[in-house]
Structures are given as structure tokens and as C-alpha cells.
């Protein structure tokens, strides 16, 4: 038993799906931006689901707009660069 006022380290292992991890990262980036902190450097998102989470829309919307949204194909996988997505959103807002 620990003495009062001391802490005991605890190790916890959690298994997350890639989609859940992307959601957590996207939320953390949003919080950093809201607080005026620096966002992490651009990263690659794998799949329409991850891009949808990042952009706050449905995967169906991503698929429907693949002709407009910057992406690359790696074999059968769709890859989205977060910096490219951010630029796309800025450009889209300025033209509407």
C-alpha cells in the first residue's frame, strides 16, 4: 500500500482502430488550434474515412468529391495529405 500523498505508476494498454486514432488526433489538433497552439506538421491520412473525420464530413462526401479533393492512390488505397486538405478548404471558402 502506498503512503498518503505518493503516486504509484500504472501501465495501461489500449488497442484502437486506425479510424479511432485519427479521430483522437483530429480532436487534439482542433483543441490546439482553439487554444492558439501550434498544430503538428502535415501528415498523411489513409482512406476516405480518415479524411472524412479530419474534414468533419461523411466518407460518402469524400468519394463523391474525389475529383476536387487532393489525394493520391497508393495501390488501392486513397491517401490524403492534411496540409493539402487544409489548403483545399481555404481555397474553397475564398471562392464561395
Secondary structure, 3 states (H helix, E strand, C coil): CCCCCCCCCCCCCCCCCHHHHHHHHHHHHHHHHHCCCCCCCCCEEECHHHHHHHHCCCHHHHHHCCCCCCCEEECCEEEEEHHHHHHHHHHHHHHC
